[in-house]
Protein backbone atom coordinates (compact mmCIF):
# COMPACT_ATOMS: atom_id res chain seq x y z
CA UNK A 1 0.00 0.00 0.00
CA UNK A 2 1.30 3.44 -0.92
CA UNK A 3 2.28 5.85 1.82
CA UNK A 4 -0.24 8.65 2.37
CA UNK A 5 -0.05 12.02 4.13
CA UNK A 6 -2.81 13.18 6.47
CA UNK A 7 -3.86 16.77 5.72
CA UNK A 8 -6.31 19.25 7.27
CA UNK A 9 -8.25 21.29 4.70
CA UNK A 10 -9.33 24.89 5.30
CA UNK A 11 -12.89 23.70 6.01
CA UNK A 12 -11.59 21.47 8.82
CA UNK A 13 -11.91 18.18 6.95
CA UNK A 14 -9.09 15.70 7.50
CA UNK A 15 -8.12 13.36 4.67
CA UNK A 16 -5.21 11.30 3.45
CA UNK A 17 -3.59 12.26 0.15
CA UNK A 18 -0.60 10.97 -1.82
CA UNK A 19 2.67 12.78 -0.98
CA UNK A 20 2.95 13.94 -4.61
CA UNK A 21 -0.17 16.10 -4.08
CA UNK A 22 1.05 17.84 -0.90
CA UNK A 23 3.06 20.62 -2.56
CA UNK A 24 0.18 21.51 -4.89
CA UNK A 25 -2.32 21.66 -2.01
CA UNK A 26 0.02 23.99 -0.08
CA UNK A 27 0.56 26.27 -3.11
CA UNK A 28 -3.20 26.44 -3.82
CA UNK A 29 -3.81 27.21 -0.12
CA UNK A 30 -6.31 24.40 0.15
CA UNK A 31 -4.85 22.96 3.35
CA UNK A 32 -3.90 24.55 6.66
CA UNK A 33 -1.79 21.68 8.03
CA UNK A 34 -0.32 18.26 7.36
CA UNK A 35 0.82 15.57 9.76
CA UNK A 36 4.38 14.35 10.22
CA UNK A 37 5.62 11.71 12.62
CA UNK A 38 6.45 14.53 15.10
CA UNK A 39 2.91 15.96 14.90
CA UNK A 40 0.92 18.51 12.90
CA UNK A 41 2.74 21.14 10.81
CA UNK A 42 0.66 24.29 10.31
CA UNK A 43 1.32 26.13 7.05
CA UNK A 44 2.72 29.61 7.66
CA UNK A 45 3.12 29.04 11.41
CA UNK A 46 5.90 26.46 11.45
CA UNK A 47 9.03 26.13 9.38
CA UNK A 48 8.39 23.46 6.77
CA UNK A 49 11.90 23.43 5.33
CA UNK A 50 14.75 25.79 5.76
CA UNK A 51 16.10 27.46 2.66
CA UNK A 52 19.41 26.13 1.40
CA UNK A 53 22.19 28.65 0.97
CA UNK A 54 24.46 28.37 -2.06
CA UNK A 55 28.09 27.42 -1.64
CA UNK A 56 30.45 29.82 -3.36
CA UNK A 57 33.42 28.39 -5.21
CA UNK A 58 34.64 24.93 -6.18
CA UNK A 59 32.56 21.95 -5.16
CA UNK A 60 29.29 23.78 -5.49
CA UNK A 61 26.28 21.47 -5.31
CA UNK A 62 24.22 21.24 -8.50
CA UNK A 63 20.95 22.19 -6.79
CA UNK A 64 22.49 25.42 -5.47
CA UNK A 65 22.50 26.78 -9.01
CA UNK A 66 18.68 26.94 -8.90
CA UNK A 67 18.77 29.19 -5.85
CA UNK A 68 20.69 31.97 -7.60
CHARMM-style PDB file with segment names, atoms N, HN, CA, C and O in Angstrom:
ATOM      1  N   UNK     1       0.846  -1.192   0.000  1.00  0.00      PROA
ATOM      2  CA  UNK     1       0.000   0.000   0.000  1.00  0.00      PROA
ATOM      3  C   UNK     1       0.884   1.246   0.000  1.00  0.00      PROA
ATOM      4  O   UNK     1       1.883   1.309   0.717  1.00  0.00      PROA
ATOM      5  N   UNK     2       0.515   2.216  -0.795  1.00  0.00      PROA
ATOM      6  HN  UNK     2      -0.296   2.165  -1.378  1.00  0.00      PROA
ATOM      7  CA  UNK     2       1.298   3.440  -0.922  1.00  0.00      PROA
ATOM      8  C   UNK     2       1.186   4.289   0.346  1.00  0.00      PROA
ATOM      9  O   UNK     2       0.146   4.323   1.002  1.00  0.00      PROA
ATOM     10  N   UNK     3       2.255   4.953   0.661  1.00  0.00      PROA
ATOM     11  HN  UNK     3       3.100   4.926   0.128  1.00  0.00      PROA
ATOM     12  CA  UNK     3       2.282   5.854   1.821  1.00  0.00      PROA
ATOM     13  C   UNK     3       1.394   7.057   1.539  1.00  0.00      PROA
ATOM     14  O   UNK     3       1.396   7.579   0.424  1.00  0.00      PROA
ATOM     15  N   UNK     4       0.651   7.493   2.516  1.00  0.00      PROA
ATOM     16  HN  UNK     4       0.650   7.069   3.422  1.00  0.00      PROA
ATOM     17  CA  UNK     4      -0.237   8.645   2.365  1.00  0.00      PROA
ATOM     18  C   UNK     4       0.107   9.677   3.439  1.00  0.00      PROA
ATOM     19  O   UNK     4       0.704   9.350   4.465  1.00  0.00      PROA
ATOM     20  N   UNK     5      -0.284  10.938   3.183  1.00  0.00      PROA
ATOM     21  HN  UNK     5      -0.769  11.204   2.350  1.00  0.00      PROA
ATOM     22  CA  UNK     5      -0.053  12.019   4.127  1.00  0.00      PROA
ATOM     23  C   UNK     5      -1.421  12.510   4.607  1.00  0.00      PROA
ATOM     24  O   UNK     5      -2.322  12.743   3.801  1.00  0.00      PROA
ATOM     25  N   UNK     6      -1.565  12.662   5.908  1.00  0.00      PROA
ATOM     26  HN  UNK     6      -0.833  12.472   6.563  1.00  0.00      PROA
ATOM     27  CA  UNK     6      -2.806  13.175   6.469  1.00  0.00      PROA
ATOM     28  C   UNK     6      -2.757  14.697   6.422  1.00  0.00      PROA
ATOM     29  O   UNK     6      -1.796  15.306   6.892  1.00  0.00      PROA
ATOM     30  N   UNK     7      -3.804  15.318   5.848  1.00  0.00      PROA
ATOM     31  HN  UNK     7      -4.585  14.824   5.466  1.00  0.00      PROA
ATOM     32  CA  UNK     7      -3.863  16.773   5.720  1.00  0.00      PROA
ATOM     33  C   UNK     7      -5.169  17.296   6.321  1.00  0.00      PROA
ATOM     34  O   UNK     7      -6.174  16.587   6.390  1.00  0.00      PROA
ATOM     35  N   UNK     8      -5.122  18.565   6.755  1.00  0.00      PROA
ATOM     36  HN  UNK     8      -4.306  19.140   6.699  1.00  0.00      PROA
ATOM     37  CA  UNK     8      -6.312  19.248   7.270  1.00  0.00      PROA
ATOM     38  C   UNK     8      -6.651  20.376   6.291  1.00  0.00      PROA
ATOM     39  O   UNK     8      -5.870  21.311   6.115  1.00  0.00      PROA
ATOM     40  N   UNK     9      -7.812  20.278   5.663  1.00  0.00      PROA
ATOM     41  HN  UNK     9      -8.446  19.518   5.806  1.00  0.00      PROA
ATOM     42  CA  UNK     9      -8.248  21.285   4.702  1.00  0.00      PROA
ATOM     43  C   UNK     9      -8.756  22.530   5.429  1.00  0.00      PROA
ATOM     44  O   UNK     9      -9.008  22.494   6.634  1.00  0.00      PROA
ATOM     45  N   UNK    10      -8.904  23.626   4.692  1.00  0.00      PROA
ATOM     46  HN  UNK    10      -8.699  23.656   3.713  1.00  0.00      PROA
ATOM     47  CA  UNK    10      -9.328  24.889   5.305  1.00  0.00      PROA
ATOM     48  C   UNK    10     -10.728  24.802   5.909  1.00  0.00      PROA
ATOM     49  O   UNK    10     -11.065  25.584   6.798  1.00  0.00      PROA
ATOM     50  N   UNK    11     -11.548  23.859   5.439  1.00  0.00      PROA
ATOM     51  HN  UNK    11     -11.274  23.223   4.717  1.00  0.00      PROA
ATOM     52  CA  UNK    11     -12.893  23.700   6.007  1.00  0.00      PROA
ATOM     53  C   UNK    11     -12.898  22.790   7.233  1.00  0.00      PROA
ATOM     54  O   UNK    11     -13.956  22.515   7.801  1.00  0.00      PROA
ATOM     55  N   UNK    12     -11.707  22.317   7.646  1.00  0.00      PROA
ATOM     56  HN  UNK    12     -10.848  22.540   7.185  1.00  0.00      PROA
ATOM     57  CA  UNK    12     -11.585  21.475   8.822  1.00  0.00      PROA
ATOM     58  C   UNK    12     -11.566  19.982   8.533  1.00  0.00      PROA
ATOM     59  O   UNK    12     -11.250  19.186   9.418  1.00  0.00      PROA
ATOM     60  N   UNK    13     -11.897  19.593   7.312  1.00  0.00      PROA
ATOM     61  HN  UNK    13     -12.154  20.239   6.594  1.00  0.00      PROA
ATOM     62  CA  UNK    13     -11.906  18.177   6.945  1.00  0.00      PROA
ATOM     63  C   UNK    13     -10.491  17.610   6.994  1.00  0.00      PROA
ATOM     64  O   UNK    13      -9.531  18.290   6.631  1.00  0.00      PROA
ATOM     65  N   UNK    14     -10.370  16.379   7.438  1.00  0.00      PROA
ATOM     66  HN  UNK    14     -11.150  15.827   7.732  1.00  0.00      PROA
ATOM     67  CA  UNK    14      -9.086  15.696   7.500  1.00  0.00      PROA
ATOM     68  C   UNK    14      -9.149  14.506   6.550  1.00  0.00      PROA
ATOM     69  O   UNK    14     -10.054  13.676   6.632  1.00  0.00      PROA
ATOM     70  N   UNK    15      -8.175  14.439   5.650  1.00  0.00      PROA
ATOM     71  HN  UNK    15      -7.440  15.114   5.584  1.00  0.00      PROA
ATOM     72  CA  UNK    15      -8.123  13.357   4.667  1.00  0.00      PROA
ATOM     73  C   UNK    15      -6.688  12.912   4.465  1.00  0.00      PROA
ATOM     74  O   UNK    15      -5.749  13.588   4.885  1.00  0.00      PROA
ATOM     75  N   UNK    16      -6.531  11.779   3.824  1.00  0.00      PROA
ATOM     76  HN  UNK    16      -7.293  11.230   3.483  1.00  0.00      PROA
ATOM     77  CA  UNK    16      -5.207  11.297   3.445  1.00  0.00      PROA
ATOM     78  C   UNK    16      -5.040  11.476   1.947  1.00  0.00      PROA
ATOM     79  O   UNK    16      -5.930  11.143   1.164  1.00  0.00      PROA
ATOM     80  N   UNK    17      -3.883  12.007   1.558  1.00  0.00      PROA
ATOM     81  HN  UNK    17      -3.160  12.277   2.194  1.00  0.00      PROA
ATOM     82  CA  UNK    17      -3.589  12.261   0.148  1.00  0.00      PROA
ATOM     83  C   UNK    17      -2.212  11.688  -0.174  1.00  0.00      PROA
ATOM     84  O   UNK    17      -1.401  11.490   0.730  1.00  0.00      PROA
ATOM     85  N   UNK    18      -1.939  11.422  -1.448  1.00  0.00      PROA
ATOM     86  HN  UNK    18      -2.598  11.583  -2.182  1.00  0.00      PROA
ATOM     87  CA  UNK    18      -0.602  10.972  -1.823  1.00  0.00      PROA
ATOM     88  C   UNK    18       0.424  12.097  -1.605  1.00  0.00      PROA
ATOM     89  O   UNK    18       0.097  13.268  -1.800  1.00  0.00      PROA
ATOM     90  N   UNK    19       1.644  11.759  -1.208  1.00  0.00      PROA
ATOM     91  HN  UNK    19       1.909  10.808  -1.049  1.00  0.00      PROA
ATOM     92  CA  UNK    19       2.674  12.781  -0.978  1.00  0.00      PROA
ATOM     93  C   UNK    19       2.914  13.681  -2.192  1.00  0.00      PROA
ATOM     94  O   UNK    19       3.271  14.849  -2.034  1.00  0.00      PROA
ATOM     95  N   UNK    20       2.722  13.151  -3.391  1.00  0.00      PROA
ATOM     96  HN  UNK    20       2.432  12.203  -3.520  1.00  0.00      PROA
ATOM     97  CA  UNK    20       2.948  13.942  -4.606  1.00  0.00      PROA
ATOM     98  C   UNK    20       1.956  15.101  -4.730  1.00  0.00      PROA
ATOM     99  O   UNK    20       2.208  16.039  -5.486  1.00  0.00      PROA
ATOM    100  N   UNK    21       0.853  15.056  -4.016  1.00  0.00      PROA
ATOM    101  HN  UNK    21       0.649  14.294  -3.402  1.00  0.00      PROA
ATOM    102  CA  UNK    21      -0.172  16.103  -4.078  1.00  0.00      PROA
ATOM    103  C   UNK    21       0.040  17.180  -3.023  1.00  0.00      PROA
ATOM    104  O   UNK    21      -0.563  18.250  -3.116  1.00  0.00      PROA
ATOM    105  N   UNK    22       0.875  16.929  -2.025  1.00  0.00      PROA
ATOM    106  HN  UNK    22       1.365  16.060  -1.949  1.00  0.00      PROA
ATOM    107  CA  UNK    22       1.046  17.840  -0.896  1.00  0.00      PROA
ATOM    108  C   UNK    22       1.505  19.234  -1.318  1.00  0.00      PROA
ATOM    109  O   UNK    22       0.916  20.228  -0.893  1.00  0.00      PROA
ATOM    110  N   UNK    23       2.533  19.323  -2.138  1.00  0.00      PROA
ATOM    111  HN  UNK    23       3.012  18.515  -2.484  1.00  0.00      PROA
ATOM    112  CA  UNK    23       3.062  20.623  -2.564  1.00  0.00      PROA
ATOM    113  C   UNK    23       1.986  21.448  -3.278  1.00  0.00      PROA
ATOM    114  O   UNK    23       1.849  22.646  -3.032  1.00  0.00      PROA
ATOM    115  N   UNK    24       1.236  20.803  -4.152  1.00  0.00      PROA
ATOM    116  HN  UNK    24       1.348  19.829  -4.352  1.00  0.00      PROA
ATOM    117  CA  UNK    24       0.180  21.507  -4.886  1.00  0.00      PROA
ATOM    118  C   UNK    24      -0.896  22.030  -3.941  1.00  0.00      PROA
ATOM    119  O   UNK    24      -1.358  23.160  -4.097  1.00  0.00      PROA
ATOM    120  N   UNK    25      -1.298  21.229  -2.970  1.00  0.00      PROA
ATOM    121  HN  UNK    25      -0.923  20.310  -2.843  1.00  0.00      PROA
ATOM    122  CA  UNK    25      -2.319  21.657  -2.010  1.00  0.00      PROA
ATOM    123  C   UNK    25      -1.841  22.851  -1.187  1.00  0.00      PROA
ATOM    124  O   UNK    25      -2.625  23.750  -0.884  1.00  0.00      PROA
ATOM    125  N   UNK    26      -0.553  22.862  -0.824  1.00  0.00      PROA
ATOM    126  HN  UNK    26       0.084  22.131  -1.070  1.00  0.00      PROA
ATOM    127  CA  UNK    26       0.016  23.989  -0.083  1.00  0.00      PROA
ATOM    128  C   UNK    26       0.018  25.240  -0.958  1.00  0.00      PROA
ATOM    129  O   UNK    26      -0.399  26.307  -0.509  1.00  0.00      PROA
ATOM    130  N   UNK    27       0.484  25.121  -2.207  1.00  0.00      PROA
ATOM    131  HN  UNK    27       0.823  24.254  -2.573  1.00  0.00      PROA
ATOM    132  CA  UNK    27       0.557  26.273  -3.110  1.00  0.00      PROA
ATOM    133  C   UNK    27      -0.817  26.842  -3.425  1.00  0.00      PROA
ATOM    134  O   UNK    27      -0.959  28.056  -3.570  1.00  0.00      PROA
ATOM    135  N   UNK    28      -1.831  25.991  -3.534  1.00  0.00      PROA
ATOM    136  HN  UNK    28      -1.716  25.005  -3.416  1.00  0.00      PROA
ATOM    137  CA  UNK    28      -3.201  26.439  -3.819  1.00  0.00      PROA
ATOM    138  C   UNK    28      -3.925  26.906  -2.561  1.00  0.00      PROA
ATOM    139  O   UNK    28      -5.072  27.350  -2.627  1.00  0.00      PROA
ATOM    140  N   UNK    29      -3.253  26.806  -1.418  1.00  0.00      PROA
ATOM    141  HN  UNK    29      -2.322  26.446  -1.365  1.00  0.00      PROA
ATOM    142  CA  UNK    29      -3.810  27.207  -0.121  1.00  0.00      PROA
ATOM    143  C   UNK    29      -5.109  26.484   0.203  1.00  0.00      PROA
ATOM    144  O   UNK    29      -6.051  27.069   0.738  1.00  0.00      PROA
ATOM    145  N   UNK    30      -5.137  25.211  -0.131  1.00  0.00      PROA
ATOM    146  HN  UNK    30      -4.371  24.736  -0.565  1.00  0.00      PROA
ATOM    147  CA  UNK    30      -6.314  24.397   0.145  1.00  0.00      PROA
ATOM    148  C   UNK    30      -6.225  23.689   1.491  1.00  0.00      PROA
ATOM    149  O   UNK    30      -7.233  23.220   2.019  1.00  0.00      PROA
ATOM    150  N   UNK    31      -5.006  23.613   2.050  1.00  0.00      PROA
ATOM    151  HN  UNK    31      -4.187  23.995   1.621  1.00  0.00      PROA
ATOM    152  CA  UNK    31      -4.851  22.958   3.350  1.00  0.00      PROA
ATOM    153  C   UNK    31      -4.217  23.935   4.336  1.00  0.00      PROA
ATOM    154  O   UNK    31      -3.503  24.861   3.951  1.00  0.00      PROA
ATOM    155  N   UNK    32      -4.499  23.702   5.623  1.00  0.00      PROA
ATOM    156  HN  UNK    32      -5.079  22.950   5.936  1.00  0.00      PROA
ATOM    157  CA  UNK    32      -3.896  24.547   6.657  1.00  0.00      PROA
ATOM    158  C   UNK    32      -2.809  23.803   7.419  1.00  0.00      PROA
ATOM    159  O   UNK    32      -1.996  24.421   8.106  1.00  0.00      PROA
ATOM    160  N   UNK    33      -2.791  22.456   7.298  1.00  0.00      PROA
ATOM    161  HN  UNK    33      -3.451  21.954   6.739  1.00  0.00      PROA
ATOM    162  CA  UNK    33      -1.789  21.681   8.026  1.00  0.00      PROA
ATOM    163  C   UNK    33      -1.653  20.293   7.418  1.00  0.00      PROA
ATOM    164  O   UNK    33      -2.542  19.809   6.718  1.00  0.00      PROA
ATOM    165  N   UNK    34      -0.514  19.667   7.705  1.00  0.00      PROA
ATOM    166  HN  UNK    34       0.208  20.061   8.274  1.00  0.00      PROA
ATOM    167  CA  UNK    34      -0.322  18.264   7.359  1.00  0.00      PROA
ATOM    168  C   UNK    34       0.411  17.604   8.515  1.00  0.00      PROA
ATOM    169  O   UNK    34       1.085  18.271   9.300  1.00  0.00      PROA
ATOM    170  N   UNK    35       0.273  16.291   8.610  1.00  0.00      PROA
ATOM    171  HN  UNK    35      -0.275  15.750   7.973  1.00  0.00      PROA
ATOM    172  CA  UNK    35       0.817  15.573   9.756  1.00  0.00      PROA
ATOM    173  C   UNK    35       2.122  14.875   9.418  1.00  0.00      PROA
ATOM    174  O   UNK    35       2.233  14.191   8.401  1.00  0.00      PROA
ATOM    175  N   UNK    36       3.107  15.059  10.284  1.00  0.00      PROA
ATOM    176  HN  UNK    36       3.018  15.615  11.110  1.00  0.00      PROA
ATOM    177  CA  UNK    36       4.383  14.352  10.224  1.00  0.00      PROA
ATOM    178  C   UNK    36       4.443  13.427  11.429  1.00  0.00      PROA
ATOM    179  O   UNK    36       3.563  13.450  12.289  1.00  0.00      PROA
ATOM    180  N   UNK    37       5.477  12.626  11.482  1.00  0.00      PROA
ATOM    181  HN  UNK    37       6.192  12.607  10.783  1.00  0.00      PROA
ATOM    182  CA  UNK    37       5.619  11.715  12.617  1.00  0.00      PROA
ATOM    183  C   UNK    37       5.747  12.477  13.937  1.00  0.00      PROA
ATOM    184  O   UNK    37       5.370  11.958  14.987  1.00  0.00      PROA
ATOM    185  N   UNK    38       6.278  13.712  13.893  1.00  0.00      PROA
ATOM    186  HN  UNK    38       6.585  14.134  13.039  1.00  0.00      PROA
ATOM    187  CA  UNK    38       6.446  14.530  15.096  1.00  0.00      PROA
ATOM    188  C   UNK    38       5.165  15.248  15.498  1.00  0.00      PROA
ATOM    189  O   UNK    38       5.086  15.795  16.597  1.00  0.00      PROA
ATOM    190  N   UNK    39       4.162  15.256  14.625  1.00  0.00      PROA
ATOM    191  HN  UNK    39       4.226  14.811  13.731  1.00  0.00      PROA
ATOM    192  CA  UNK    39       2.907  15.958  14.905  1.00  0.00      PROA
ATOM    193  C   UNK    39       2.474  16.811  13.723  1.00  0.00      PROA
ATOM    194  O   UNK    39       3.022  16.703  12.626  1.00  0.00      PROA
ATOM    195  N   UNK    40       1.481  17.662  13.963  1.00  0.00      PROA
ATOM    196  HN  UNK    40       1.035  17.750  14.854  1.00  0.00      PROA
ATOM    197  CA  UNK    40       0.924  18.509  12.901  1.00  0.00      PROA
ATOM    198  C   UNK    40       1.849  19.677  12.589  1.00  0.00      PROA
ATOM    199  O   UNK    40       2.424  20.287  13.490  1.00  0.00      PROA
ATOM    200  N   UNK    41       1.985  19.982  11.292  1.00  0.00      PROA
ATOM    201  HN  UNK    41       1.517  19.486  10.560  1.00  0.00      PROA
ATOM    202  CA  UNK    41       2.744  21.136  10.811  1.00  0.00      PROA
ATOM    203  C   UNK    41       1.729  22.093  10.208  1.00  0.00      PROA
ATOM    204  O   UNK    41       1.057  21.757   9.232  1.00  0.00      PROA
ATOM    205  N   UNK    42       1.615  23.298  10.792  1.00  0.00      PROA
ATOM    206  HN  UNK    42       2.161  23.570  11.584  1.00  0.00      PROA
ATOM    207  CA  UNK    42       0.656  24.288  10.307  1.00  0.00      PROA
ATOM    208  C   UNK    42       1.336  25.217   9.310  1.00  0.00      PROA
ATOM    209  O   UNK    42       2.367  25.818   9.609  1.00  0.00      PROA
ATOM    210  N   UNK    43       0.753  25.326   8.133  1.00  0.00      PROA
ATOM    211  HN  UNK    43      -0.085  24.838   7.890  1.00  0.00      PROA
ATOM    212  CA  UNK    43       1.319  26.125   7.046  1.00  0.00      PROA
ATOM    213  C   UNK    43       1.379  27.593   7.472  1.00  0.00      PROA
ATOM    214  O   UNK    43       0.379  28.154   7.922  1.00  0.00      PROA
ATOM    215  N   UNK    44       2.546  28.207   7.330  1.00  0.00      PROA
ATOM    216  HN  UNK    44       3.358  27.752   6.965  1.00  0.00      PROA
ATOM    217  CA  UNK    44       2.722  29.613   7.660  1.00  0.00      PROA
ATOM    218  C   UNK    44       3.016  29.870   9.129  1.00  0.00      PROA
ATOM    219  O   UNK    44       3.378  30.988   9.497  1.00  0.00      PROA
ATOM    220  N   UNK    45       2.867  28.858   9.973  1.00  0.00      PROA
ATOM    221  HN  UNK    45       2.572  27.950   9.674  1.00  0.00      PROA
ATOM    222  CA  UNK    45       3.122  29.035  11.406  1.00  0.00      PROA
ATOM    223  C   UNK    45       4.336  28.252  11.874  1.00  0.00      PROA
ATOM    224  O   UNK    45       4.897  28.536  12.932  1.00  0.00      PROA
ATOM    225  N   UNK    46       4.736  27.279  11.096  1.00  0.00      PROA
ATOM    226  HN  UNK    46       4.280  27.048  10.236  1.00  0.00      PROA
ATOM    227  CA  UNK    46       5.904  26.461  11.451  1.00  0.00      PROA
ATOM    228  C   UNK    46       6.804  26.352  10.236  1.00  0.00      PROA
ATOM    229  O   UNK    46       6.333  26.334   9.099  1.00  0.00      PROA
ATOM    230  N   UNK    47       8.083  26.281  10.482  1.00  0.00      PROA
ATOM    231  HN  UNK    47       8.465  26.296  11.406  1.00  0.00      PROA
ATOM    232  CA  UNK    47       9.026  26.129   9.377  1.00  0.00      PROA
ATOM    233  C   UNK    47       8.838  24.752   8.751  1.00  0.00      PROA
ATOM    234  O   UNK    47       8.939  23.732   9.433  1.00  0.00      PROA
ATOM    235  N   UNK    48       8.566  24.731   7.458  1.00  0.00      PROA
ATOM    236  HN  UNK    48       8.484  25.560   6.905  1.00  0.00      PROA
ATOM    237  CA  UNK    48       8.388  23.458   6.766  1.00  0.00      PROA
ATOM    238  C   UNK    48       9.748  22.930   6.352  1.00  0.00      PROA
ATOM    239  O   UNK    48      10.085  21.780   6.631  1.00  0.00      PROA
ATOM    240  N   UNK    49      10.517  23.756   5.698  1.00  0.00      PROA
ATOM    241  HN  UNK    49      10.243  24.691   5.471  1.00  0.00      PROA
ATOM    242  CA  UNK    49      11.896  23.431   5.330  1.00  0.00      PROA
ATOM    243  C   UNK    49      12.690  24.709   5.355  1.00  0.00      PROA
ATOM    244  O   UNK    49      12.194  25.777   4.998  1.00  0.00      PROA
ATOM    245  N   UNK    50      13.933  24.587   5.783  1.00  0.00      PROA
ATOM    246  HN  UNK    50      14.336  23.719   6.074  1.00  0.00      PROA
ATOM    247  CA  UNK    50      14.748  25.790   5.764  1.00  0.00      PROA
ATOM    248  C   UNK    50      15.355  25.945   4.374  1.00  0.00      PROA
ATOM    249  O   UNK    50      15.623  24.960   3.686  1.00  0.00      PROA
ATOM    250  N   UNK    51      15.563  27.175   3.978  1.00  0.00      PROA
ATOM    251  HN  UNK    51      15.345  27.976   4.536  1.00  0.00      PROA
ATOM    252  CA  UNK    51      16.099  27.464   2.658  1.00  0.00      PROA
ATOM    253  C   UNK    51      17.587  27.149   2.619  1.00  0.00      PROA
ATOM    254  O   UNK    51      18.337  27.525   3.519  1.00  0.00      PROA
ATOM    255  N   UNK    52      18.000  26.461   1.575  1.00  0.00      PROA
ATOM    256  HN  UNK    52      17.391  26.155   0.843  1.00  0.00      PROA
ATOM    257  CA  UNK    52      19.410  26.132   1.400  1.00  0.00      PROA
ATOM    258  C   UNK    52      20.167  27.350   0.906  1.00  0.00      PROA
ATOM    259  O   UNK    52      19.661  28.108   0.078  1.00  0.00      PROA
ATOM    260  N   UNK    53      21.371  27.540   1.410  1.00  0.00      PROA
ATOM    261  HN  UNK    53      21.781  26.924   2.083  1.00  0.00      PROA
ATOM    262  CA  UNK    53      22.190  28.655   0.970  1.00  0.00      PROA
ATOM    263  C   UNK    53      23.253  28.134   0.017  1.00  0.00      PROA
ATOM    264  O   UNK    53      23.874  27.107   0.288  1.00  0.00      PROA
ATOM    265  N   UNK    54      23.469  28.827  -1.090  1.00  0.00      PROA
ATOM    266  HN  UNK    54      22.964  29.662  -1.310  1.00  0.00      PROA
ATOM    267  CA  UNK    54      24.465  28.372  -2.064  1.00  0.00      PROA
ATOM    268  C   UNK    54      25.878  28.390  -1.497  1.00  0.00      PROA
ATOM    269  O   UNK    54      26.227  29.221  -0.658  1.00  0.00      PROA
ATOM    270  N   UNK    55      26.665  27.464  -1.975  1.00  0.00      PROA
ATOM    271  HN  UNK    55      26.382  26.789  -2.657  1.00  0.00      PROA
ATOM    272  CA  UNK    55      28.086  27.418  -1.636  1.00  0.00      PROA
ATOM    273  C   UNK    55      28.821  28.163  -2.744  1.00  0.00      PROA
ATOM    274  O   UNK    55      28.586  27.912  -3.926  1.00  0.00      PROA
ATOM    275  N   UNK    56      29.688  29.059  -2.373  1.00  0.00      PROA
ATOM    276  HN  UNK    56      29.878  29.263  -1.413  1.00  0.00      PROA
ATOM    277  CA  UNK    56      30.450  29.818  -3.365  1.00  0.00      PROA
ATOM    278  C   UNK    56      31.768  29.112  -3.623  1.00  0.00      PROA
ATOM    279  O   UNK    56      32.456  28.717  -2.682  1.00  0.00      PROA
ATOM    280  N   UNK    57      32.124  28.950  -4.878  1.00  0.00      PROA
ATOM    281  HN  UNK    57      31.566  29.271  -5.643  1.00  0.00      PROA
ATOM    282  CA  UNK    57      33.420  28.389  -5.212  1.00  0.00      PROA
ATOM    283  C   UNK    57      33.366  26.936  -5.626  1.00  0.00      PROA
ATOM    284  O   UNK    57      32.290  26.386  -5.862  1.00  0.00      PROA
ATOM    285  N   UNK    58      34.547  26.306  -5.715  1.00  0.00      PROA
ATOM    286  HN  UNK    58      35.421  26.753  -5.523  1.00  0.00      PROA
ATOM    287  CA  UNK    58      34.640  24.926  -6.181  1.00  0.00      PROA
ATOM    288  C   UNK    58      33.849  23.972  -5.282  1.00  0.00      PROA
ATOM    289  O   UNK    58      33.736  24.167  -4.072  1.00  0.00      PROA
ATOM    290  N   UNK    59      33.312  22.945  -5.916  1.00  0.00      PROA
ATOM    291  HN  UNK    59      33.404  22.787  -6.899  1.00  0.00      PROA
ATOM    292  CA  UNK    59      32.557  21.954  -5.163  1.00  0.00      PROA
ATOM    293  C   UNK    59      31.108  22.328  -4.945  1.00  0.00      PROA
ATOM    294  O   UNK    59      30.407  21.707  -4.145  1.00  0.00      PROA
ATOM    295  N   UNK    60      30.669  23.331  -5.649  1.00  0.00      PROA
ATOM    296  HN  UNK    60      31.238  23.836  -6.298  1.00  0.00      PROA
ATOM    297  CA  UNK    60      29.287  23.778  -5.487  1.00  0.00      PROA
ATOM    298  C   UNK    60      28.322  22.659  -5.845  1.00  0.00      PROA
ATOM    299  O   UNK    60      28.519  21.956  -6.836  1.00  0.00      PROA
ATOM    300  N   UNK    61      27.287  22.497  -5.044  1.00  0.00      PROA
ATOM    301  HN  UNK    61      27.127  23.068  -4.239  1.00  0.00      PROA
ATOM    302  CA  UNK    61      26.283  21.473  -5.312  1.00  0.00      PROA
ATOM    303  C   UNK    61      25.417  21.902  -6.483  1.00  0.00      PROA
ATOM    304  O   UNK    61      25.139  23.089  -6.652  1.00  0.00      PROA
ATOM    305  N   UNK    62      24.990  20.941  -7.292  1.00  0.00      PROA
ATOM    306  HN  UNK    62      25.216  19.976  -7.155  1.00  0.00      PROA
ATOM    307  CA  UNK    62      24.217  21.240  -8.504  1.00  0.00      PROA
ATOM    308  C   UNK    62      22.921  21.950  -8.171  1.00  0.00      PROA
ATOM    309  O   UNK    62      22.531  22.862  -8.899  1.00  0.00      PROA
ATOM    310  N   UNK    63      22.225  21.565  -7.081  1.00  0.00      PROA
ATOM    311  HN  UNK    63      22.543  20.824  -6.490  1.00  0.00      PROA
ATOM    312  CA  UNK    63      20.950  22.194  -6.791  1.00  0.00      PROA
ATOM    313  C   UNK    63      21.083  23.614  -6.279  1.00  0.00      PROA
ATOM    314  O   UNK    63      20.086  24.336  -6.236  1.00  0.00      PROA
ATOM    315  N   UNK    64      22.290  24.049  -5.882  1.00  0.00      PROA
ATOM    316  HN  UNK    64      23.099  23.462  -5.917  1.00  0.00      PROA
ATOM    317  CA  UNK    64      22.492  25.421  -5.465  1.00  0.00      PROA
ATOM    318  C   UNK    64      22.352  26.396  -6.624  1.00  0.00      PROA
ATOM    319  O   UNK    64      22.024  27.565  -6.420  1.00  0.00      PROA
ATOM    320  N   UNK    65      22.598  25.921  -7.835  1.00  0.00      PROA
ATOM    321  HN  UNK    65      22.864  24.971  -8.001  1.00  0.00      PROA
ATOM    322  CA  UNK    65      22.497  26.781  -9.010  1.00  0.00      PROA
ATOM    323  C   UNK    65      21.081  27.330  -9.149  1.00  0.00      PROA
ATOM    324  O   UNK    65      20.891  28.466  -9.582  1.00  0.00      PROA
ATOM    325  N   UNK    66      20.082  26.518  -8.778  1.00  0.00      PROA
ATOM    326  HN  UNK    66      20.236  25.595  -8.425  1.00  0.00      PROA
ATOM    327  CA  UNK    66      18.684  26.937  -8.899  1.00  0.00      PROA
ATOM    328  C   UNK    66      18.295  28.006  -7.900  1.00  0.00      PROA
ATOM    329  O   UNK    66      17.266  28.658  -8.076  1.00  0.00      PROA
ATOM    330  N   UNK    67      19.081  28.207  -6.861  1.00  0.00      PROA
ATOM    331  HN  UNK    67      19.918  27.678  -6.718  1.00  0.00      PROA
ATOM    332  CA  UNK    67      18.769  29.195  -5.848  1.00  0.00      PROA
ATOM    333  C   UNK    67      19.262  30.584  -6.210  1.00  0.00      PROA
ATOM    334  O   UNK    67      18.877  31.564  -5.572  1.00  0.00      PROA
ATOM    335  N   UNK    68      20.107  30.681  -7.226  1.00  0.00      PROA
ATOM    336  HN  UNK    68      20.420  29.885  -7.744  1.00  0.00      PROA
ATOM    337  CA  UNK    68      20.689  31.969  -7.596  1.00  0.00      PROA
ATOM    338  C   UNK    68      19.706  32.799  -8.400  1.00  0.00      PROA
ATOM    339  OT1 UNK    68      20.025  33.918  -8.800  1.00  0.00      PROA
TER     340      UNK     68
END
